Amino acid sequence: MSDIRSGTKHIALSNSILIEPYLIIGFVGIAFNFAWVFLMYGTNVFAPIGPYSDFRSLNVRLVLMASVSVAYIAGWILSDFLFDKRMLLAFFTVFFGTANCWPVIFPGIFDTFAVVYLFWVLTGIGYASSFLLWSEFLSTLNVHRSKIFIAGALLFGVVFAWPISLMIKPVSLFVALILPVLSCCALLFLERSYAPLVSRVRVTKEDSDKRQTLTARPIIATWASSIAFGFVLFYSCSHAIESHYVTSVIALAFALACIAILVDSMKYRVINEDLLLKIFLPTAALGFFSLLLFGPILRLI
C-alpha cells in the first residue's frame, strides 16, 4: 500500500484532464484497460471455439469473475510485499492477462474444459493486477477529478471496444490483445516519470487498514453497486454470446450513461450517491422484467 502524495501537498487538478501530458497518457492507458475488460465480458472476441462454445463462453466469464475476486483479496493480503513489485504485476498483466487467447488461437490443442478454465483463471490474475497498478495512479487525483477521469475513461473504453467487437474474429482478437500491453506500457512510463508516483511514500498494510473508516452508508452503497454490476454483467454476457445487436445496444446505453455522468461531474454535480441509490431498484426491476419479456425475441435477432 502507498500514500500518493508529493510532500504534504496533494495534487490539485482543474476540471479538465487534458491539463498536462502525463494525465493524457494516464487517461488513454486506463481507457485501453477498460476496453480490454469490456471485450472480455461483453463480446465474443475471447469466446472459446469448438463444441459447447456458447456454454463455455458464459462459464468462463464466471470463472474470470471468481479469479479476479480471489486475486484482489490476495493483493490486499500481500500489499506490503507487492509495494515495490510493480514489474511483477506488469508481468502478470501482460502474460497472464492474455492467456485466454490461446484456446481461441489453438482450439484443437486447448479444447478441454479444465484447460480453458485454467487460462481464464490466469487472465483473472492479470486483470486484477492491471487494476491494482492503475488504482495508485487514480489515487493521485482528488475525489471530484477522479470522477471526471474515470467517467471519461469508461466512455472512451466503450468507444475503443465497440468497433473491435465488430471486426472478424482473428483480427478482433489480435487487436484486443494489444490493449493490455499498451495500457501496461503507459503505466510503467508514468511510474518512472509522473512525480506523484515517483515520490510516493510507503505505508504499511496495517497502517493503511487503520485509516479506513467503514460505516453503514458506504457498505450499503458498495453492496448495491455490486449487485447492479453482477446483474448487468450476467445478462450482458448471456445475450452478447448470441447477438452483436445486443452488444451494440448495451455499448450505446453504457456510453450515454458515461456521457451523462461526465457532463454532470464537470458542470452540474447532480448525480451523487443518494440519487444512484434511489434509482437503482426501479432501474434494475425495469431491466429485469424487460429481459423476461423480450429475452426470447432477442435470441432470434
N, C-alpha and C positions, 0 to 999 in steps of 0.2 A: 504494500500500500504506500501511497505517497501523497504529500500535500503539495499541490502545484501552485507555488507562489514565488514571486520574484522579490526577495527580501520580505518586507511587511506590506508591500503594496500589491494588491491583487490587480490583475489585468482588467482594464476597463475599455470596452469597445463601443463604437457607435452602433446604431441600429443596422447599418449596412455591414454585411460580412465581407464585402469587397473593399476593405479598408487597407489591406496590406497583402503582399504576395503569399505569405505563409498561411493566411486564412483561406485564400483561394485554393491553395494546394490541399489544405485540410478538407475544405468543402468538397472538392472534386473526389478526393480519396475516399471519404466516407460515403459519398453518393455511389461510387463504384461498389463499395462494400454492400450497401443496401440493395443495389441492382442484382448483385450476385445472390443474395439471400432471397429476393423476390423470385428470381428464376428457379431456385431450388424448390421453393414452397408452392408457387402458384402456376407453374408451367410444366410442360412435358420435356423441357430441354435435357434434364438429367434423368428422365424416367428410364428405368431398365427396359431392355429389349428382350423379347423372347416369350415363351409360354407364360401365361398368367401375368403379363406385364402390367395390366391395369390394376390388378390386385396388389402387386408389389409396389406400384407407384404410390399408392396411398400408404401402404405399410412402411415403406422406407422413410416416409416423411414423419411418421410417428416414431420410428427408431431415431431419426435425426433429432426430434424434439427431446426425447429422453436422453440422448447422448449430450446434447447441449446443456440440459439441466444439470446433469451429473458433473459435467466439465466446469460449469460455473461454481458449483459447490466446492469442487477440488481447487479451483483458482482462488477462492476465498480462504480455504484452509491453508494453502501453500503460498499465500500472498507475500509473506516475508521472503521466502526462497525465490519467488519469481520477480521480485522488485528489480533486480539487475540482470534478469534473464530475458531481455527483450528479443534477442536474436533467436532464442529457443521458441518463444511464442510466434515469432515471424516464420520460423521453420514449420511449426505446426500449421500455421495459416496457409502457407503455400503448398506444402506437400501433403499434409493430412486433409486440408480443406478441399483439395481437388481429387481426392481418392475416389469419389463417387462416379468419376468419368470412366473408370476402367471397365465396369460391367457394360457400359454403353459402347465403348470402342471395341472391346473384345467380348461380345456376348457369348460366343461359343466356349471360351475359356472360363470366364467367371459367370457361370449360369446357375449356380445353386443358391438357394435362399440364404444359407449361412454366410457364404462369401459376399453376396450382395449386401446383406445387413452389416457385415463387418466393415466394409468400405464406407457405408453410411455412418457408422459409429465413429470412424476416423474423421469423416467430414464434419461431424458434430463437434469434435475436439478442435478442429481447425477453425470452424465458425465461431465457437466460444472464444478461442484465442484472439481472433481478429477484433472482437468487441471488447475484450479485456484491454487490448492495446489502445483502441480508439477512445475508450472511456476516459483515459487520462488526458488525452487532448481536449475532449469536450469539457473536462473539469476546469480548464483554463478560462472558460467563458463564464460570465455570471449568469444567473438564472434566466433573465429575460432574453439575453442574446443567445443563449444556448437553445432556447425555444425556437427562435427565428432560424438559427443554424440548422437544427435537426429537421424542422418542417421543410426548409428549402432542400436539404439533402435527400429527404424522403421523396420529395416531389421529383427531383432530378434522377433519383434512383429508379422510379417508375418510368420516367421518360427514357432512360437508358435501357431498361429491361424489356419494355413492351416491343420495340422493333426487333430486338434479338429473338424474342419468343416466336416471332412470325417467320424467321428465316428457316430454311430447310435444315433438317436435323444435324448433319455433320458440321455445317457452318455455324449454326447457333451454339453448338456445344463448344467448339474451339474458341469462339468469341467470348462465351461466358467464362471459360477457364482463364482468360486474360484478366478479368475484372479483379479477383482477389490478389493476383500478382501485382497489378498496378496500384491497388489500394495499399498493399503492404509496402511497396517501394515508396509511395508518398509518405507513409507514416514513418518509415525509417529515416527518410530525409528530414522530416520535422524533428525527429528525436535528436538529430545532430545539429540542427540549425535554429529551431524555434526556441527563443530564450526561456519561456516558462517551463518547457520540458527539459531543457538542458540544465536549468538551475533548480530543479525540483528538490525538495527536502524529504528525506526518508522518514516515514512514520511507521512504527511497528503495527502489526495487525491488532495487538491488544489495545494500543492507544487509539487506533482508528475506530475500533468497535466501541470504545467507551464514549466516543464523540457522538455516536448515533443515538438519537432520542426518538424512539418509536412510540407513537400514540395511536389511538383507535382510528383517527381520520386517515392518515396515510396507509394504514394497514387495510382499511376497507377500500380505499381508492385503488390500491395495488391489487387486491383480491378481485374487484370488479373489472379492472382493466385486463387482468389475466384471463378471466372468464370470457370477456369480449374478444380478446385476441385468439383464444383457443376455439371459440365458436366460429369466428370468421375464417380462421385458418383451416379448420376441418372441412367446412363446406366449400371454401375456395379450392382446396386441394382436390376434393372428390369430384367437383364439376370441371375443374381445369383439365383433368385427365381426359375428359370426353369432348370438350368443345373449346376451340380457340375463341369463339364469340364470347363465351362466358369469361374467359381470361381478359379479353379486351374490355368488357363491361366493368369488371372488377378493377382493372387498372385505371379506367376513366373515373370511376367513383372515388377511388383512393386518391387520385391526383387532384380532383376537385376538393376533397376534404383537406388535403395538404395546402392547396391554394388558399382556402378559407382560413385555416389556422395561421398561415404565413402572413396574409394581409391583416388579420386581426392582431397578430403579435406586433406588427410594425406600426399599426395605426390606432386600432380601436381598443384592444385588450378587453374584449367582452367574454371571449371563450376562456373559461377558467375551470378549476376542479369542481366547483359547485354545479356549474351548468352541465358538465360532462356526466357527473353522477346522476343528474336528473333525467337526462335524455337517454342514458344507457339502456335502461329496461324497456322503454317504449320502442326504441330503435331495434334492439335485439329481438323483441317479440314480432315486430313488423317483418324483419328479415327471416325469422324462423317460419312464420306462417306463409310468407311468400314462397319460400323454398318447398314447403309441404304442398302448396297448390300448384306451383309452376315447375317444380323439380322434374317430374316426368316429361314435361314438354321440353325442358332444356336438354334432356338426354337425346331428344330426337332431332335437335337442331344440327 
